[in-house]
């Protein structure tokens, strides 16, 4: 009943979307660690948390 090509395209779109979501989460986490490491010595932790 379902067209195999259509199902394959939908699965591919879902895979790309999930990959992009995971990559974005990991990149954002790395950026937060970098910013916190740069300002950790000079700025109080409460201010760093509000910046992030």
C-alpha distance matrix in Angstrom:
0.0 3.8 6.4 8.9 11.8 11.2 11.0 14.0 15.8 15.6 16.8 19.5 20.6 20.9 22.9 25.2 25.8 26.7 28.9 30.7 31.3 32.8 34.9 36.2 37.2 39.1 40.7 41.9 43.3 45.2 46.6 47.8 49.5 51.2 52.5 53.8 55.5 57.2 58.6 59.1 62.8 63.9 61.9 61.7 58.3 57.9 58.0 55.6 53.0 53.4 52.9 49.7
3.8 0.0 3.7 6.2 8.7 7.6 7.2 10.5 12.1 11.8 13.2 15.8 16.8 17.3 19.2 21.4 22.1 23.1 25.3 26.9 27.7 29.3 31.2 32.5 33.7 35.5 37.1 38.3 39.8 41.6 43.0 44.3 46.0 47.6 48.9 50.2 52.0 53.6 55.0 55.6 59.2 60.3 58.4 58.3 55.0 54.6 54.6 52.1 49.7 50.1 49.4 46.2
6.4 3.7 0.0 3.8 5.5 5.4 6.4 8.7 10.2 10.9 12.5 14.4 15.7 16.9 18.5 20.3 21.4 22.8 24.5 26.1 27.3 29.0 30.5 31.9 33.4 35.0 36.3 37.8 39.5 41.0 42.3 43.9 45.6 46.9 48.3 49.9 51.5 52.9 54.6 55.3 58.9 60.0 58.2 58.3 55.1 54.8 54.7 52.0 49.8 50.2 49.3 46.1
8.9 6.2 3.8 0.0 3.8 5.5 5.2 6.1 8.7 10.0 10.6 12.2 14.3 15.4 16.3 18.3 19.9 21.0 22.3 24.3 25.7 26.9 28.4 30.1 31.6 32.9 34.3 36.1 37.5 38.9 40.4 42.1 43.6 44.9 46.5 48.0 49.4 51.0 52.8 53.5 56.9 58.2 56.6 56.8 53.6 53.5 53.4 50.6 48.5 49.1 48.1 44.9
11.8 8.7 5.5 3.8 0.0 3.8 5.5 5.0 6.2 8.7 9.9 10.4 12.3 14.3 15.2 16.4 18.3 19.9 20.9 22.4 24.3 25.7 26.8 28.4 30.3 31.6 32.6 34.4 36.2 37.3 38.6 40.6 42.1 43.2 44.7 46.5 47.9 49.2 51.1 52.0 55.4 56.5 55.0 55.4 52.3 52.3 51.9 49.1 47.2 47.7 46.5 43.3
11.2 7.6 5.4 5.5 3.8 0.0 3.8 5.4 5.1 6.2 8.6 9.8 10.6 12.4 14.2 15.4 16.5 18.4 20.0 21.1 22.6 24.5 25.7 27.0 28.8 30.5 31.5 32.9 34.8 36.3 37.4 39.1 40.9 42.1 43.4 45.1 46.7 48.0 49.7 50.6 54.1 55.1 53.4 53.6 50.5 50.3 49.9 47.3 45.2 45.5 44.4 41.3
11.0 7.2 6.4 5.2 5.5 3.8 0.0 3.8 5.5 5.2 6.2 8.5 9.9 10.6 12.2 14.3 15.3 16.5 18.3 20.0 21.1 22.6 24.2 25.7 27.1 28.7 30.1 31.6 33.1 34.7 36.1 37.6 39.3 40.7 42.1 43.6 45.2 46.7 48.4 49.0 52.6 53.7 52.0 52.0 48.8 48.6 48.5 45.8 43.6 44.2 43.3 40.0
14.0 10.5 8.7 6.1 5.0 5.4 3.8 0.0 3.8 5.5 5.1 6.1 8.6 9.9 10.4 12.2 14.1 15.3 16.3 18.2 19.9 21.1 22.3 24.1 25.7 27.0 28.3 30.1 31.6 32.9 34.4 36.2 37.6 38.8 40.5 42.1 43.4 44.9 46.8 47.5 50.9 52.2 50.7 51.0 47.8 47.9 47.7 44.8 42.8 43.6 42.4 39.1
15.8 12.1 10.2 8.7 6.2 5.1 5.5 3.8 0.0 3.8 5.4 5.0 6.2 8.6 9.8 10.5 12.2 14.2 15.2 16.4 18.3 20.0 20.9 22.4 24.3 25.8 26.7 28.4 30.3 31.5 32.7 34.5 36.3 37.3 38.7 40.5 42.0 43.3 45.0 46.0 49.5 50.5 48.9 49.3 46.3 46.3 45.8 43.0 41.2 41.6 40.3 37.2
15.6 11.8 10.9 10.0 8.7 6.2 5.2 5.5 3.8 0.0 3.8 5.4 5.1 6.2 8.6 10.0 10.5 12.3 14.2 15.4 16.5 18.4 20.0 21.0 22.6 24.5 25.7 26.9 28.7 30.4 31.5 33.0 34.9 36.2 37.5 39.1 40.8 42.2 43.7 44.5 48.1 49.1 47.3 47.4 44.3 44.1 43.8 41.2 39.0 39.4 38.4 35.2
16.8 13.2 12.5 10.6 9.9 8.6 6.2 5.1 5.4 3.8 0.0 3.8 5.4 5.1 6.1 8.6 9.8 10.5 12.2 14.2 15.2 16.5 18.2 19.8 21.1 22.6 24.1 25.7 27.1 28.6 30.2 31.7 33.2 34.7 36.2 37.6 39.1 40.7 42.4 43.0 46.5 47.8 46.1 46.2 43.0 43.0 42.9 40.1 38.0 38.8 37.8 34.4
19.5 15.8 14.4 12.2 10.4 9.8 8.5 6.1 5.0 5.4 3.8 0.0 3.8 5.4 5.0 6.2 8.5 9.8 10.5 12.2 14.1 15.4 16.4 18.2 20.0 21.2 22.3 24.2 25.8 26.9 28.4 30.2 31.7 32.8 34.5 36.2 37.5 38.9 40.8 41.6 45.0 46.2 44.8 45.2 42.1 42.3 42.0 39.0 37.2 38.0 36.6 33.3
20.6 16.8 15.7 14.3 12.3 10.6 9.9 8.6 6.2 5.1 5.4 3.8 0.0 3.8 5.4 5.2 6.1 8.6 9.9 10.5 12.2 14.3 15.3 16.4 18.4 20.1 20.9 22.4 24.3 25.8 26.8 28.5 30.4 31.5 32.8 34.5 36.1 37.4 39.0 40.0 43.5 44.5 42.8 43.2 40.2 40.2 39.7 36.9 35.0 35.5 34.2 31.0
20.9 17.3 16.9 15.4 14.3 12.4 10.6 9.9 8.6 6.2 5.1 5.4 3.8 0.0 3.8 5.5 5.1 6.1 8.5 9.8 10.5 12.3 14.1 15.2 16.5 18.4 19.8 21.0 22.6 24.4 25.7 27.0 28.8 30.3 31.6 33.0 34.7 36.3 37.8 38.5 42.0 43.1 41.4 41.5 38.3 38.2 38.0 35.3 33.1 33.8 32.8 29.5
22.9 19.2 18.5 16.3 15.2 14.2 12.2 10.4 9.8 8.6 6.1 5.0 5.4 3.8 0.0 3.8 5.4 5.2 6.1 8.6 9.9 10.6 12.2 14.1 15.4 16.6 18.2 19.9 21.2 22.6 24.3 25.9 27.3 28.7 30.4 31.8 33.1 34.8 36.6 37.2 40.6 42.0 40.5 40.7 37.5 37.8 37.7 34.7 32.8 33.8 32.6 29.2
25.2 21.4 20.3 18.3 16.4 15.4 14.3 12.2 10.5 10.0 8.6 6.2 5.2 5.5 3.8 0.0 3.8 5.5 5.1 6.1 8.5 10.0 10.4 12.1 14.2 15.4 16.2 18.1 19.9 21.0 22.2 24.2 25.8 26.8 28.4 30.2 31.5 32.8 34.7 35.6 39.0 40.2 38.8 39.3 36.3 36.6 36.1 33.1 31.4 32.2 30.7 27.4
25.8 22.1 21.4 19.9 18.3 16.5 15.3 14.1 12.2 10.5 9.8 8.5 6.1 5.1 5.4 3.8 0.0 3.8 5.5 5.1 6.2 8.7 9.9 10.5 12.3 14.4 15.3 16.4 18.4 20.1 21.0 22.5 24.5 25.8 26.9 28.6 30.3 31.6 33.2 34.1 37.6 38.6 36.9 37.2 34.2 34.1 33.7 30.9 29.0 29.5 28.3 25.0
26.7 23.1 22.8 21.0 19.9 18.4 16.5 15.3 14.2 12.3 10.5 9.8 8.6 6.1 5.2 5.5 3.8 0.0 3.8 5.4 5.0 6.2 8.6 9.8 10.6 12.4 14.2 15.4 16.7 18.5 20.0 21.3 22.9 24.5 25.9 27.2 28.8 30.6 32.1 32.6 36.1 37.4 35.7 35.8 32.6 32.7 32.7 29.7 27.7 28.7 27.7 24.2
28.9 25.3 24.5 22.3 20.9 20.0 18.3 16.3 15.2 14.2 12.2 10.5 9.9 8.5 6.1 5.1 5.5 3.8 0.0 3.8 5.4 5.2 6.1 8.5 10.0 10.7 12.1 14.2 15.4 16.6 18.3 20.1 21.3 22.6 24.4 25.9 27.1 28.7 30.6 31.3 34.7 36.1 34.7 35.1 32.1 32.6 32.3 29.1 27.5 28.7 27.3 23.9
30.7 26.9 26.1 24.3 22.4 21.1 20.0 18.2 16.4 15.4 14.2 12.2 10.5 9.8 8.6 6.1 5.1 5.4 3.8 0.0 3.8 5.5 5.1 6.0 8.5 9.9 10.4 12.0 14.1 15.3 16.3 18.2 20.0 20.9 22.3 24.2 25.6 26.9 28.7 29.7 33.1 34.1 32.7 33.3 30.4 30.8 30.1 27.0 25.6 26.4 24.8 21.5
31.3 27.7 27.3 25.7 24.3 22.6 21.1 19.9 18.3 16.5 15.2 14.1 12.2 10.5 9.9 8.5 6.2 5.0 5.4 3.8 0.0 3.8 5.5 5.2 6.2 8.7 10.0 10.6 12.4 14.4 15.4 16.6 18.6 20.1 21.2 22.6 24.5 26.0 27.4 28.1 31.6 32.7 31.0 31.2 28.1 28.2 27.9 25.0 23.1 23.9 22.8 19.3
32.8 29.3 29.0 26.9 25.7 24.5 22.6 21.1 20.0 18.4 16.5 15.4 14.3 12.3 10.6 10.0 8.7 6.2 5.2 5.5 3.8 0.0 3.8 5.4 5.1 6.2 8.6 10.0 10.7 12.4 14.3 15.5 16.8 18.6 20.2 21.3 22.7 24.6 26.3 26.6 30.1 31.5 30.1 30.2 27.0 27.6 27.5 24.4 22.6 24.1 22.9 19.3
34.9 31.2 30.5 28.4 26.8 25.7 24.2 22.3 20.9 20.0 18.2 16.4 15.3 14.1 12.2 10.4 9.9 8.6 6.1 5.1 5.5 3.8 0.0 3.8 5.4 5.2 6.1 8.5 9.9 10.6 12.3 14.2 15.4 16.5 18.4 20.0 21.1 22.7 24.6 25.4 28.7 30.1 28.9 29.5 26.6 27.5 27.0 23.6 22.4 23.8 22.1 18.7
36.2 32.5 31.9 30.1 28.4 27.0 25.7 24.1 22.4 21.0 19.8 18.2 16.4 15.2 14.1 12.1 10.5 9.8 8.5 6.0 5.2 5.4 3.8 0.0 3.8 5.5 5.1 6.0 8.5 9.9 10.5 12.2 14.3 15.3 16.4 18.2 19.9 21.1 22.7 23.7 27.2 28.2 26.7 27.3 24.5 25.0 24.2 21.1 19.8 20.8 19.0 15.7
37.2 33.7 33.4 31.6 30.3 28.8 27.1 25.7 24.3 22.6 21.1 20.0 18.4 16.5 15.4 14.2 12.3 10.6 10.0 8.5 6.2 5.1 5.4 3.8 0.0 3.8 5.5 5.2 6.2 8.7 10.0 10.7 12.5 14.4 15.5 16.6 18.4 20.2 21.5 22.0 25.6 26.8 25.1 25.3 22.2 22.6 22.4 19.3 17.6 19.0 17.8 14.2
39.1 35.5 35.0 32.9 31.6 30.5 28.7 27.0 25.8 24.5 22.6 21.2 20.1 18.4 16.6 15.4 14.4 12.4 10.7 9.9 8.7 6.2 5.2 5.5 3.8 0.0 3.8 5.5 5.1 6.2 8.7 9.9 10.7 12.4 14.4 15.4 16.6 18.6 20.4 20.7 24.1 25.7 24.5 24.9 21.9 23.0 22.8 19.4 18.2 20.1 18.6 15.1
40.7 37.1 36.3 34.3 32.6 31.5 30.1 28.3 26.7 25.7 24.1 22.3 20.9 19.8 18.2 16.2 15.3 14.2 12.1 10.4 10.0 8.6 6.1 5.1 5.5 3.8 0.0 3.8 5.4 5.1 6.2 8.7 9.9 10.6 12.4 14.3 15.3 16.7 18.7 19.6 22.9 24.2 23.2 24.1 21.5 22.6 21.8 18.3 17.7 19.2 17.1 13.9
41.9 38.3 37.8 36.1 34.4 32.9 31.6 30.1 28.4 26.9 25.7 24.2 22.4 21.0 19.9 18.1 16.4 15.4 14.2 12.0 10.6 10.0 8.5 6.0 5.2 5.5 3.8 0.0 3.8 5.4 5.1 6.2 8.7 9.9 10.6 12.2 14.2 15.4 16.8 17.7 21.2 22.2 20.7 21.3 18.6 19.4 18.6 15.2 14.3 15.6 13.7 10.3
43.3 39.8 39.5 37.5 36.2 34.8 33.1 31.6 30.3 28.7 27.1 25.8 24.3 22.6 21.2 19.9 18.4 16.7 15.4 14.1 12.4 10.7 9.9 8.5 6.2 5.1 5.4 3.8 0.0 3.8 5.5 5.2 6.3 8.7 10.1 10.6 12.3 14.4 15.8 16.0 19.5 21.0 19.6 19.9 16.9 18.0 17.9 14.3 13.3 15.5 14.1 10.5
45.2 41.6 41.0 38.9 37.3 36.3 34.7 32.9 31.5 30.4 28.6 26.9 25.8 24.4 22.6 21.0 20.1 18.5 16.6 15.3 14.4 12.4 10.6 9.9 8.7 6.2 5.1 5.4 3.8 0.0 3.8 5.4 5.1 6.2 8.7 9.9 10.5 12.4 14.6 15.0 18.2 19.9 19.2 20.1 17.5 19.3 18.7 15.0 14.8 17.1 15.1 12.0
46.6 43.0 42.3 40.4 38.6 37.4 36.1 34.4 32.7 31.5 30.2 28.4 26.8 25.7 24.3 22.2 21.0 20.0 18.3 16.3 15.4 14.3 12.3 10.5 10.0 8.7 6.2 5.1 5.5 3.8 0.0 3.8 5.4 5.1 6.2 8.5 9.8 10.6 12.5 13.8 17.0 18.0 17.1 18.4 16.3 17.7 16.5 12.9 13.2 14.9 12.3 9.6
47.8 44.3 43.9 42.1 40.6 39.1 37.6 36.2 34.5 33.0 31.7 30.2 28.5 27.0 25.9 24.2 22.5 21.3 20.1 18.2 16.6 15.5 14.2 12.2 10.7 9.9 8.7 6.2 5.2 5.4 3.8 0.0 3.8 5.4 5.2 6.1 8.5 10.0 10.8 11.6 15.1 16.1 14.7 15.4 12.9 14.2 13.4 9.8 9.6 11.8 9.8 6.8
49.5 46.0 45.6 43.6 42.1 40.9 39.3 37.6 36.3 34.9 33.2 31.7 30.4 28.8 27.3 25.8 24.5 22.9 21.3 20.0 18.6 16.8 15.4 14.3 12.5 10.7 9.9 8.7 6.3 5.1 5.4 3.8 0.0 3.8 5.6 5.1 6.0 8.6 10.2 10.1 13.4 15.2 14.5 15.2 12.7 15.0 14.6 10.8 11.2 14.1 12.4 9.9
51.2 47.6 46.9 44.9 43.2 42.1 40.7 38.8 37.3 36.2 34.7 32.8 31.5 30.3 28.7 26.8 25.8 24.5 22.6 20.9 20.1 18.6 16.5 15.3 14.4 12.4 10.6 9.9 8.7 6.2 5.1 5.4 3.8 0.0 3.8 5.5 5.1 6.2 8.8 9.8 12.6 14.1 14.0 15.7 14.0 16.4 15.2 11.5 12.9 15.2 12.8 11.0
52.5 48.9 48.3 46.5 44.7 43.4 42.1 40.5 38.7 37.5 36.2 34.5 32.8 31.6 30.4 28.4 26.9 25.9 24.4 22.3 21.2 20.2 18.4 16.4 15.5 14.4 12.4 10.6 10.1 8.7 6.2 5.2 5.6 3.8 0.0 3.8 5.4 5.2 6.4 8.3 11.3 11.9 11.2 13.0 11.6 13.6 11.9 8.3 10.2 12.0 9.3 8.2
53.8 50.2 49.9 48.0 46.5 45.1 43.6 42.1 40.5 39.1 37.6 36.2 34.5 33.0 31.8 30.2 28.6 27.2 25.9 24.2 22.6 21.3 20.0 18.2 16.6 15.4 14.3 12.2 10.6 9.9 8.5 6.1 5.1 5.5 3.8 0.0 3.8 5.5 5.4 5.5 9.1 10.3 9.4 10.4 8.5 11.1 10.2 6.6 8.4 11.1 9.5 8.4
55.5 52.0 51.5 49.4 47.9 46.7 45.2 43.4 42.0 40.8 39.1 37.5 36.1 34.7 33.1 31.5 30.3 28.8 27.1 25.6 24.5 22.7 21.1 19.9 18.4 16.6 15.3 14.2 12.3 10.5 9.8 8.5 6.0 5.1 5.4 3.8 0.0 3.8 5.7 5.3 7.8 10.0 10.5 12.0 10.8 13.9 13.2 9.9 12.0 14.8 13.0 12.1
57.2 53.6 52.9 51.0 49.2 48.0 46.7 44.9 43.3 42.2 40.7 38.9 37.4 36.3 34.8 32.8 31.6 30.6 28.7 26.9 26.0 24.6 22.7 21.1 20.2 18.6 16.7 15.4 14.4 12.4 10.6 10.0 8.6 6.2 5.2 5.5 3.8 0.0 3.8 5.9 7.4 8.4 9.4 12.0 11.8 14.6 12.9 10.0 13.0 14.9 12.5 12.5
58.6 55.0 54.6 52.8 51.1 49.7 48.4 46.8 45.0 43.7 42.4 40.8 39.0 37.8 36.6 34.7 33.2 32.1 30.6 28.7 27.4 26.3 24.6 22.7 21.5 20.4 18.7 16.8 15.8 14.6 12.5 10.8 10.2 8.8 6.4 5.4 5.7 3.8 0.0 3.8 5.6 5.5 5.6 8.4 8.8 11.4 9.5 7.2 10.7 12.4 10.4 11.2
59.1 55.6 55.3 53.5 52.0 50.6 49.0 47.5 46.0 44.5 43.0 41.6 40.0 38.5 37.2 35.6 34.1 32.6 31.3 29.7 28.1 26.6 25.4 23.7 22.0 20.7 19.6 17.7 16.0 15.0 13.8 11.6 10.1 9.8 8.3 5.5 5.3 5.9 3.8 0.0 3.8 5.7 5.8 7.1 6.9 10.4 9.8 7.6 10.4 13.0 12.0 12.4
62.8 59.2 58.9 56.9 55.4 54.1 52.6 50.9 49.5 48.1 46.5 45.0 43.5 42.0 40.6 39.0 37.6 36.1 34.7 33.1 31.6 30.1 28.7 27.2 25.6 24.1 22.9 21.2 19.5 18.2 17.0 15.1 13.4 12.6 11.3 9.1 7.8 7.4 5.6 3.8 0.0 3.8 6.2 8.0 9.3 12.7 12.0 10.6 13.8 16.0 15.0 15.8
63.9 60.3 60.0 58.2 56.5 55.1 53.7 52.2 50.5 49.1 47.8 46.2 44.5 43.1 42.0 40.2 38.6 37.4 36.1 34.1 32.7 31.5 30.1 28.2 26.8 25.7 24.2 22.2 21.0 19.9 18.0 16.1 15.2 14.1 11.9 10.3 10.0 8.4 5.5 5.7 3.8 0.0 3.8 6.9 9.3 11.9 10.4 9.9 13.5 14.8 13.8 15.5
61.9 58.4 58.2 56.6 55.0 53.4 52.0 50.7 48.9 47.3 46.1 44.8 42.8 41.4 40.5 38.8 36.9 35.7 34.7 32.7 31.0 30.1 28.9 26.7 25.1 24.5 23.2 20.7 19.6 19.2 17.1 14.7 14.5 14.0 11.2 9.4 10.5 9.4 5.6 5.8 6.2 3.8 0.0 3.8 6.4 8.3 6.6 6.8 10.2 11.3 10.7 12.7
61.7 58.3 58.3 56.8 55.4 53.6 52.0 51.0 49.3 47.4 46.2 45.2 43.2 41.5 40.7 39.3 37.2 35.8 35.1 33.3 31.2 30.2 29.5 27.3 25.3 24.9 24.1 21.3 19.9 20.1 18.4 15.4 15.2 15.7 13.0 10.4 12.0 12.0 8.4 7.1 8.0 6.9 3.8 0.0 3.8 5.5 5.6 6.6 9.0 10.4 11.1 12.8
58.3 55.0 55.1 53.6 52.3 50.5 48.8 47.8 46.3 44.3 43.0 42.1 40.2 38.3 37.5 36.3 34.2 32.6 32.1 30.4 28.1 27.0 26.6 24.5 22.2 21.9 21.5 18.6 16.9 17.5 16.3 12.9 12.7 14.0 11.6 8.5 10.8 11.8 8.8 6.9 9.3 9.3 6.4 3.8 0.0 3.8 5.4 5.0 6.2 8.7 9.9 10.6
57.9 54.6 54.8 53.5 52.3 50.3 48.6 47.9 46.3 44.1 43.0 42.3 40.2 38.2 37.8 36.6 34.1 32.7 32.6 30.8 28.2 27.6 27.5 25.0 22.6 23.0 22.6 19.4 18.0 19.3 17.7 14.2 15.0 16.4 13.6 11.1 13.9 14.6 11.4 10.4 12.7 11.9 8.3 5.5 3.8 0.0 3.8 5.5 5.2 6.4 8.8 10.1
58.0 54.6 54.7 53.4 51.9 49.9 48.5 47.7 45.8 43.8 42.9 42.0 39.7 38.0 37.7 36.1 33.7 32.7 32.3 30.1 27.9 27.5 27.0 24.2 22.4 22.8 21.8 18.6 17.9 18.7 16.5 13.4 14.6 15.2 11.9 10.2 13.2 12.9 9.5 9.8 12.0 10.4 6.6 5.6 5.4 3.8 0.0 3.8 5.4 5.1 6.3 8.7
55.6 52.1 52.0 50.6 49.1 47.3 45.8 44.8 43.0 41.2 40.1 39.0 36.9 35.3 34.7 33.1 30.9 29.7 29.1 27.0 25.0 24.4 23.6 21.1 19.3 19.4 18.3 15.2 14.3 15.0 12.9 9.8 10.8 11.5 8.3 6.6 9.9 10.0 7.2 7.6 10.6 9.9 6.8 6.6 5.0 5.5 3.8 0.0 3.8 5.4 5.1 6.3
53.0 49.7 49.8 48.5 47.2 45.2 43.6 42.8 41.2 39.0 38.0 37.2 35.0 33.1 32.8 31.4 29.0 27.7 27.5 25.6 23.1 22.6 22.4 19.8 17.6 18.2 17.7 14.3 13.3 14.8 13.2 9.6 11.2 12.9 10.2 8.4 12.0 13.0 10.7 10.4 13.8 13.5 10.2 9.0 6.2 5.2 5.4 3.8 0.0 3.8 5.4 5.1
53.4 50.1 50.2 49.1 47.7 45.5 44.2 43.6 41.6 39.4 38.8 38.0 35.5 33.8 33.8 32.2 29.5 28.7 28.7 26.4 23.9 24.1 23.8 20.8 19.0 20.1 19.2 15.6 15.5 17.1 14.9 11.8 14.1 15.2 12.0 11.1 14.8 14.9 12.4 13.0 16.0 14.8 11.3 10.4 8.7 6.4 5.1 5.4 3.8 0.0 3.8 5.4
52.9 49.4 49.3 48.1 46.5 44.4 43.3 42.4 40.3 38.4 37.8 36.6 34.2 32.8 32.6 30.7 28.3 27.7 27.3 24.8 22.8 22.9 22.1 19.0 17.8 18.6 17.1 13.7 14.1 15.1 12.3 9.8 12.4 12.8 9.3 9.5 13.0 12.5 10.4 12.0 15.0 13.8 10.7 11.1 9.9 8.8 6.3 5.1 5.4 3.8 0.0 3.8
49.7 46.2 46.1 44.9 43.3 41.3 40.0 39.1 37.2 35.2 34.4 33.3 31.0 29.5 29.2 27.4 25.0 24.2 23.9 21.5 19.3 19.3 18.7 15.7 14.2 15.1 13.9 10.3 10.5 12.0 9.6 6.8 9.9 11.0 8.2 8.4 12.1 12.5 11.2 12.4 15.8 15.5 12.7 12.8 10.6 10.1 8.7 6.3 5.1 5.4 3.8 0.0
